[in-house]
Amino acid sequence: MIPGTLLWGASAALLLREPEAAVRRRLGTLLACVAILALAPIHTDTSPAHFLTLGLPFLAVILGPALFLGRYDPGVIRYRLIPRRFRRLDLAYVLTSIPLTWLAFELYFKVTNPEVPFHWALPATPHHQATWGLFIGINCVGIWDELFFVNTVYATLRSVFPYRVANLAQAVVYTSVLTRMAFTGIGPVLIYIFALTQGIMFEESESLLYVLVVHLIVDAFLVAGILGAYYPGHALLPF
């Protein structure tokens, strides 16, 4: 926490010296979002109370930049779902994510860090309400991930920095939040690689469609992996 606070303070100090008002405004917005998330209760509790206490700051860092920059820097943050054109490469990315995600979770949950699924608290025996809470919570966070890390953080950084710099930086933010949430062990490495690929896809397609679909595929494997670790041999979906 202390190194992050010092780094945030140094970034704010440097930003105050920036002569370009638009740069100060855009990067200052992102620093404000980071400060809000630093105070948010980011962990894996799936209770209704936590949905509210975590949902409010998560919603703030989505709506705040969209409204503020939408007024002063229109066009920086765009909620475009459908791509301008459909490409076979984009479809190939989505389809390739299925076996790669399966392989990644097999390695992560069963070989390198089998304790990670138990970072999500579930009852000892299958419970319908708890399973639904896990399913809804993970998918809601997954959608938020792309709306914030890619559509907000990456898009804002991209308006200031070259593509590669913006993508490398957004992947750092992406990784830091999810590592704090649950993904320890080799998780940060996997998340950083995933974040980079999502940034590439967003840059190429300028749309949320593919990054959202891929993330929901990842979340399906994540839910199945957690339930499989807790309840071997039982149904892996909450329906």
Residue frames relative to the residue before (quaternion, step in Angstrom):
aa qw qx qy qz dx dy dz
M 1.0000 0.0000 0.0000 0.0000 0.00 0.00 0.00
I 0.6702 0.5110 -0.3073 0.4419 3.61 0.90 -0.92
P 0.6588 0.4886 -0.3394 0.4605 3.68 0.83 -0.83
G 0.6509 0.5208 -0.3183 0.4514 3.58 0.99 -0.83
T 0.6459 0.5167 -0.3152 0.4653 3.58 1.02 -0.82
L 0.6533 0.5070 -0.3106 0.4687 3.58 0.98 -0.84
L 0.6570 0.5026 -0.3105 0.4683 3.57 0.99 -0.83
W 0.6270 0.5246 -0.3347 0.4686 3.57 1.03 -0.80
G 0.6653 0.5112 -0.3043 0.4510 3.59 0.92 -0.90
A 0.6487 0.5085 -0.3140 0.4712 3.57 0.99 -0.83
S 0.6419 0.5203 -0.3207 0.4631 3.59 1.01 -0.81
A 0.6513 0.5086 -0.3136 0.4677 3.57 0.99 -0.85
A 0.6496 0.5203 -0.3197 0.4529 3.58 0.98 -0.83
L 0.6611 0.4928 -0.3041 0.4770 3.57 0.95 -0.84
L 0.6425 0.5399 -0.3235 0.4371 3.56 1.01 -0.82
L 0.6227 0.5516 -0.3385 0.4397 3.59 1.06 -0.70
R 0.6653 0.4914 -0.2886 0.4823 3.57 1.22 -0.48
E 0.5013 0.6625 -0.4175 0.3682 3.58 1.30 -0.17
P 0.3720 -0.7693 0.4732 0.2141 3.63 -0.63 1.06
E 0.6559 0.5211 -0.3140 0.4468 3.61 1.15 -0.58
A 0.4221 -0.7399 0.4679 0.2354 3.57 -0.57 1.20
A 0.6492 0.5295 -0.3284 0.4363 3.59 0.94 -0.83
V 0.6399 0.5142 -0.3215 0.4721 3.58 1.02 -0.78
R 0.6439 0.5131 -0.3211 0.4680 3.59 0.94 -0.88
R 0.6675 0.5143 -0.2997 0.4474 3.56 0.92 -0.90
R 0.7121 0.4646 -0.2682 0.4528 3.59 0.80 -0.96
L 0.7166 0.4195 -0.2629 0.4913 3.58 0.80 -0.95
G 0.5942 0.5543 -0.3596 0.4585 3.58 1.13 -0.56
T 0.6096 0.5445 -0.3393 0.4655 3.58 1.09 -0.70
L 0.6725 0.4849 -0.2979 0.4732 3.57 0.95 -0.85
L 0.6308 0.5181 -0.3407 0.4664 3.60 1.00 -0.72
A 0.6220 0.5250 -0.3406 0.4706 3.59 1.03 -0.70
C 0.6390 0.5218 -0.3214 0.4648 3.59 1.01 -0.79
V 0.6401 0.5199 -0.3202 0.4662 3.58 0.98 -0.85
A 0.6424 0.5207 -0.3234 0.4601 3.60 0.99 -0.81
I 0.6411 0.5172 -0.3225 0.4664 3.59 0.99 -0.80
L 0.6846 0.4791 -0.2869 0.4685 3.58 0.91 -0.90
A 0.5962 0.5658 -0.3670 0.4356 3.60 1.10 -0.61
L 0.7172 0.4250 -0.2379 0.4985 3.59 1.12 -0.65
A 0.5501 0.6358 -0.3882 0.3773 3.59 1.24 -0.30
P 0.4701 -0.6726 0.4902 0.2938 3.62 -1.12 0.64
I 0.0311 0.8396 -0.5388 0.0613 3.58 0.41 1.23
H 0.3774 0.6682 -0.5724 0.2889 3.53 -0.46 1.27
T 0.6634 -0.5898 0.3364 0.3144 3.58 -1.28 0.11
D 0.3161 0.7477 -0.5216 0.2626 3.61 1.18 0.35
T 0.1716 -0.8095 0.5558 0.0794 3.62 -0.82 0.97
S 0.3605 0.7358 -0.4984 0.2834 3.59 1.17 0.45
P 0.6337 -0.5404 0.3835 0.3992 3.62 -1.16 0.49
A 0.6249 0.5466 -0.3447 0.4382 3.60 1.02 -0.75
H 0.6826 0.4725 -0.2953 0.4729 3.57 0.96 -0.82
F 0.5541 0.5859 -0.3941 0.4409 3.58 1.11 -0.57
L 0.6870 0.4780 -0.2758 0.4728 3.57 1.00 -0.84
T 0.7148 0.4648 -0.2751 0.4442 3.60 0.75 -1.02
L 0.6945 0.4095 -0.2757 0.5235 3.58 1.11 -0.57
G 0.6280 0.5770 -0.3350 0.4006 3.56 1.05 -0.74
L 0.6370 0.5522 -0.3394 0.4173 3.58 1.00 -0.74
P 0.7031 0.4108 -0.2976 0.4984 3.67 0.76 -0.81
F 0.6024 0.5443 -0.3648 0.4558 3.59 1.06 -0.63
L 0.6632 0.4884 -0.3012 0.4806 3.58 0.99 -0.83
A 0.6276 0.5625 -0.3362 0.4203 3.58 1.01 -0.78
V 0.7196 0.4384 -0.2674 0.4674 3.60 0.89 -0.86
I 0.6031 0.5049 -0.3661 0.4974 3.58 1.30 -0.03
L 0.7456 0.4159 -0.2244 0.4698 3.56 0.74 -1.09
G 0.6207 0.5872 -0.3503 0.3836 3.59 0.94 -0.87
P 0.7179 0.4241 -0.2700 0.4814 3.63 0.67 -1.02
A 0.6336 0.5423 -0.3444 0.4312 3.60 0.98 -0.79
L 0.7012 0.4535 -0.2690 0.4799 3.58 0.93 -0.89
F 0.6924 0.4881 -0.2874 0.4470 3.58 0.86 -0.97
L 0.7331 0.3956 -0.2402 0.4983 3.57 0.75 -1.02
G 0.5716 0.5842 -0.3811 0.4321 3.57 1.17 -0.49
R 0.6778 0.4723 -0.2813 0.4883 3.57 1.15 -0.60
Y 0.8003 0.3219 -0.1512 0.4828 3.58 0.81 -1.01
D 0.7872 0.1365 -0.0724 0.5970 3.60 1.16 -0.58
P 0.0531 -0.8425 0.5352 0.0301 3.60 0.58 1.09
G 0.7506 0.3825 -0.2960 0.4502 3.53 -1.05 0.83
V 0.5350 0.6170 -0.4188 0.3971 3.60 1.22 -0.24
I 0.7745 0.1802 -0.0877 0.6000 3.59 0.88 -0.96
R 0.0344 0.8098 -0.5802 0.0806 3.56 -0.56 1.18
Y 0.2540 -0.7633 0.5769 0.1417 3.57 -0.79 1.01
R 0.1570 0.7892 -0.5699 0.1665 3.54 0.37 1.26
L 0.2311 -0.8024 0.5383 0.1133 3.58 -0.55 1.15
I 0.7649 0.3418 -0.1828 0.5145 3.57 0.78 -1.02
P 0.4294 -0.7084 0.4913 0.2689 3.63 -0.78 0.95
R 0.6115 -0.5626 0.4123 0.3734 3.55 -1.22 0.52
R 0.7882 -0.0185 0.0233 0.6147 3.58 1.09 -0.69
F 0.3941 -0.7099 0.5380 0.2263 3.55 -1.15 0.66
R 0.0918 -0.8019 0.5904 0.0059 3.53 -0.91 1.01
R 0.5625 -0.6051 0.4431 0.3480 3.55 -1.10 0.68
L 0.6029 0.5731 -0.3563 0.4256 3.58 1.07 -0.68
D 0.6422 0.5182 -0.3271 0.4605 3.59 1.01 -0.76
L 0.6518 0.4970 -0.3110 0.4811 3.58 0.96 -0.83
A 0.6321 0.5293 -0.3301 0.4597 3.58 1.02 -0.79
Y 0.6165 0.5416 -0.3419 0.4579 3.59 1.04 -0.74
V 0.6627 0.5013 -0.3066 0.4643 3.57 0.91 -0.92
L 0.6965 0.4746 -0.2832 0.4576 3.59 0.82 -0.96
T 0.6470 0.5226 -0.3185 0.4548 3.58 1.00 -0.79
S 0.5934 0.5956 -0.3654 0.3995 3.58 1.11 -0.61
I 0.5860 0.5984 -0.3813 0.3913 3.62 1.11 -0.52
P 0.7392 0.3734 -0.2659 0.4934 3.67 0.60 -0.94
L 0.6308 0.5365 -0.3481 0.4393 3.60 1.03 -0.68
T 0.6447 0.5070 -0.3218 0.4730 3.59 1.02 -0.76
W 0.6273 0.5276 -0.3359 0.4641 3.58 0.96 -0.83
L 0.6752 0.4956 -0.2926 0.4614 3.57 0.89 -0.94
A 0.6494 0.5291 -0.3204 0.4423 3.58 0.95 -0.86
F 0.7042 0.4475 -0.2766 0.4768 3.60 0.91 -0.85
E 0.5782 0.5531 -0.3792 0.4646 3.58 1.12 -0.52
L 0.6706 0.4825 -0.2844 0.4864 3.56 0.97 -0.87
Y 0.7240 0.4787 -0.2481 0.4303 3.55 0.80 -1.08
F 0.7721 0.3806 -0.1918 0.4714 3.59 0.76 -1.05
K 0.7860 0.3544 -0.1786 0.4742 3.59 1.02 -0.67
V 0.7580 0.3551 -0.2006 0.5090 3.61 1.14 -0.44
T 0.8237 0.2945 -0.1521 0.4600 3.58 0.43 -1.18
N 0.8323 0.0317 0.0427 0.5518 3.59 0.85 -0.95
P 0.0301 -0.8518 0.5229 -0.0003 3.61 0.50 1.16
E 0.5837 0.5865 -0.3793 0.4140 3.62 1.21 -0.18
V 0.5240 0.6889 -0.4017 0.2992 3.61 1.15 -0.50
P 0.6345 0.5328 -0.3728 0.4177 3.70 0.81 -0.73
F 0.6777 0.5028 -0.2929 0.4496 3.58 1.11 -0.60
H 0.4387 0.6511 -0.4793 0.3923 3.57 1.26 0.32
W 0.6443 0.4161 -0.3089 0.5625 3.56 1.31 -0.27
A 0.3143 -0.7772 0.5166 0.1740 3.61 -0.60 1.11
L 0.0569 0.7748 -0.6244 0.0810 3.55 -0.79 1.13
P 0.5835 -0.5788 0.4190 0.3859 3.62 -1.14 0.46
A 0.6589 -0.5449 0.3558 0.3772 3.55 -1.24 0.50
T 0.7569 0.2281 -0.1470 0.5946 3.57 1.15 -0.59
P 0.6407 -0.5492 0.3520 0.4050 3.62 -1.07 0.61
H 0.0269 -0.7845 0.6187 -0.0338 3.54 -0.93 0.99
H 0.4956 -0.7138 0.4079 0.2802 3.55 -0.58 1.21
Q 0.6890 0.4883 -0.2922 0.4488 3.59 0.82 -0.95
A 0.6595 0.5036 -0.3080 0.4653 3.60 0.95 -0.85
T 0.6500 0.5185 -0.3154 0.4574 3.57 1.03 -0.80
W 0.6475 0.5005 -0.3104 0.4836 3.56 1.01 -0.81
G 0.6254 0.5417 -0.3370 0.4492 3.57 1.02 -0.78
L 0.6387 0.5185 -0.3108 0.4760 3.56 1.03 -0.84
F 0.6720 0.5167 -0.2876 0.4458 3.56 0.87 -1.03
I 0.7001 0.4557 -0.2724 0.4776 3.58 0.81 -0.99
G 0.6626 0.5284 -0.3138 0.4282 3.58 0.89 -0.93
I 0.6863 0.4836 -0.2915 0.4584 3.58 0.83 -0.96
N 0.6863 0.4800 -0.2963 0.4592 3.58 0.93 -0.82
C 0.6229 0.5224 -0.3434 0.4703 3.59 1.06 -0.67
V 0.6563 0.4875 -0.3107 0.4849 3.57 0.97 -0.83
G 0.6290 0.5460 -0.3370 0.4389 3.60 1.02 -0.74
I 0.6497 0.4875 -0.3150 0.4909 3.58 0.99 -0.81
W 0.6404 0.5199 -0.3261 0.4618 3.57 0.96 -0.85
D 0.5796 0.6014 -0.3713 0.4056 3.60 0.98 -0.80
E 0.7366 0.4213 -0.2422 0.4704 3.56 0.77 -1.02
L 0.6317 0.5263 -0.3392 0.4570 3.60 1.03 -0.69
F 0.7346 0.3933 -0.2386 0.4987 3.57 1.04 -0.71
F 0.7545 0.4219 -0.2529 0.4345 3.59 0.45 -1.17
V 0.7660 0.3451 -0.1945 0.5062 3.59 0.89 -0.87
N 0.7685 0.3961 -0.2192 0.4521 3.57 0.58 -1.16
T 0.7416 0.3581 -0.2202 0.5228 3.60 1.17 -0.47
V 0.7449 0.3976 -0.2391 0.4795 3.60 0.56 -1.16
Y 0.7061 0.4502 -0.2811 0.4688 3.60 0.69 -1.03
A 0.6642 0.5152 -0.3177 0.4387 3.58 0.85 -0.94
T 0.6684 0.4877 -0.3028 0.4731 3.59 0.99 -0.80
L 0.6533 0.4963 -0.3133 0.4783 3.57 0.93 -0.83
R 0.6404 0.5450 -0.3194 0.4369 3.56 1.03 -0.82
S 0.6366 0.5286 -0.3320 0.4529 3.59 1.15 -0.53
V 0.7162 0.4095 -0.2279 0.5171 3.57 1.31 -0.28
F 0.8070 0.2379 -0.0819 0.5343 3.58 0.93 -0.97
P 0.6241 -0.5026 0.4220 0.4240 3.59 -1.28 0.21
Y 0.7257 -0.4817 0.2938 0.3938 3.54 -1.25 0.57
R 0.7144 0.4648 -0.2861 0.4379 3.61 0.69 -1.02
V 0.6411 0.5113 -0.3279 0.4691 3.58 0.97 -0.78
A 0.6611 0.5112 -0.3040 0.4574 3.58 0.90 -0.93
N 0.6813 0.4901 -0.3009 0.4529 3.58 0.92 -0.85
L 0.6428 0.5125 -0.3252 0.4673 3.59 0.96 -0.81
A 0.6784 0.4967 -0.2922 0.4558 3.58 0.99 -0.83
Q 0.6634 0.4896 -0.3283 0.4608 3.61 0.88 -0.83
A 0.6195 0.5489 -0.3472 0.4408 3.59 1.06 -0.65
V 0.5980 0.5492 -0.3553 0.4632 3.59 1.14 -0.58
V 0.6615 0.4885 -0.2995 0.4837 3.59 0.92 -0.91
Y 0.6193 0.5563 -0.3194 0.4528 3.57 0.97 -0.95
T 0.7151 0.4678 -0.2534 0.4534 3.56 0.78 -1.08
S 0.6585 0.5338 -0.3257 0.4187 3.60 0.88 -0.88
V 0.6762 0.4835 -0.3056 0.4643 3.61 0.93 -0.83
L 0.7137 0.4488 -0.2787 0.4600 3.61 0.80 -0.91
T 0.5926 0.5379 -0.3737 0.4689 3.59 1.11 -0.52
R 0.6442 0.5143 -0.3132 0.4717 3.56 0.99 -0.83
M 0.6492 0.5365 -0.3234 0.4314 3.57 1.05 -0.71
A 0.8193 -0.2299 0.1898 0.4897 3.61 0.66 -1.00
F 0.7001 0.5480 -0.2718 0.3684 3.56 1.03 -0.79
T 0.0223 0.8196 -0.5661 0.0855 3.54 0.19 1.34
G 0.6539 0.5097 -0.3705 0.4187 3.60 -1.27 -0.24
I 0.7839 -0.2302 0.2006 0.5407 3.56 -0.79 -1.02
G 0.3302 0.7900 -0.4634 0.2284 3.57 1.31 0.08
P 0.6604 0.5159 -0.3345 0.4311 3.64 0.80 -0.87
V 0.6330 0.5242 -0.3372 0.4592 3.60 1.02 -0.73
L 0.6726 0.4925 -0.2927 0.4683 3.57 0.90 -0.95
I 0.6614 0.5080 -0.3096 0.4568 3.57 0.94 -0.88
Y 0.6503 0.5220 -0.3319 0.4410 3.58 0.92 -0.86
I 0.6453 0.5030 -0.3208 0.4772 3.59 0.95 -0.83
F 0.6496 0.5162 -0.3117 0.4631 3.57 0.94 -0.90
A 0.6568 0.5177 -0.3127 0.4503 3.59 0.91 -0.91
L 0.6360 0.5260 -0.3303 0.4580 3.58 1.00 -0.77
T 0.6743 0.4885 -0.3053 0.4620 3.58 0.92 -0.87
Q 0.6317 0.5173 -0.3393 0.4671 3.59 1.05 -0.69
G 0.6406 0.5178 -0.3258 0.4641 3.58 1.01 -0.73
I 0.6244 0.5315 -0.3279 0.4691 3.56 1.05 -0.79
M 0.6716 0.4980 -0.3024 0.4578 3.57 0.89 -0.94
F 0.6553 0.5047 -0.3157 0.4649 3.58 0.97 -0.81
E 0.6308 0.5327 -0.3275 0.4594 3.58 1.01 -0.79
E 0.7095 0.4706 -0.2659 0.4522 3.57 0.89 -0.93
S 0.7784 0.3633 -0.1803 0.4792 3.59 0.90 -0.92
E 0.1966 -0.7966 0.5310 0.2119 3.59 1.20 -0.62
S 0.6417 0.4798 -0.3321 0.4978 3.55 1.04 0.80
L 0.4943 -0.6690 0.4804 0.2781 3.53 -1.24 0.54
L 0.4672 0.7270 -0.4333 0.2557 3.59 1.17 -0.45
Y 0.7515 0.4241 -0.2442 0.4425 3.57 0.59 -1.11
V 0.6659 0.4942 -0.3269 0.4532 3.60 0.90 -0.81
L 0.6411 0.5096 -0.3302 0.4694 3.60 1.05 -0.67
V 0.6523 0.5106 -0.3222 0.4583 3.60 0.90 -0.87
V 0.6678 0.4934 -0.3072 0.4650 3.58 0.87 -0.91
H 0.6675 0.4952 -0.3215 0.4537 3.59 0.89 -0.82
L 0.6481 0.4999 -0.3312 0.4695 3.61 0.99 -0.68
I 0.5855 0.5400 -0.3659 0.4815 3.59 1.16 -0.53
V 0.6431 0.5119 -0.3111 0.4771 3.57 0.95 -0.91
D 0.6710 0.5072 -0.3030 0.4481 3.59 0.92 -0.89
A 0.6033 0.5504 -0.3608 0.4505 3.59 1.07 -0.65
F 0.6714 0.4716 -0.2903 0.4925 3.59 0.97 -0.85
L 0.6214 0.5451 -0.3416 0.4474 3.58 1.06 -0.72
V 0.6601 0.4911 -0.3051 0.4796 3.60 0.89 -0.92
A 0.6615 0.5056 -0.3078 0.4604 3.57 0.89 -0.91
G 0.6597 0.5153 -0.3107 0.4503 3.59 0.99 -0.81
I 0.6524 0.5027 -0.3148 0.4717 3.58 0.99 -0.81
L 0.6880 0.4706 -0.2883 0.4713 3.57 0.85 -0.95
G 0.6386 0.5304 -0.3264 0.4520 3.58 1.04 -0.73
A 0.6453 0.5124 -0.3177 0.4692 3.59 1.10 -0.68
Y 0.6958 0.4653 -0.2665 0.4779 3.56 1.02 -0.82
Y 0.8276 0.1241 -0.0001 0.5474 3.55 0.85 -1.02
P 0.1125 -0.8234 0.5533 0.0566 3.62 0.36 1.17
G 0.8050 0.2832 -0.2146 0.4752 3.54 -0.91 0.93
H 0.6275 0.5207 -0.3454 0.4646 3.60 1.23 -0.19
A 0.6656 -0.4629 0.3866 0.4396 3.56 -1.33 0.19
L 0.3431 -0.7905 0.4833 0.1544 3.54 -0.89 0.96
L 0.7006 0.3961 -0.2840 0.5211 3.61 1.21 0.10
P 0.5210 -0.6904 0.4122 0.2866 3.59 -1.07 0.65
F 0.5261 0.6261 -0.4384 0.3729 3.63 1.11 0.31
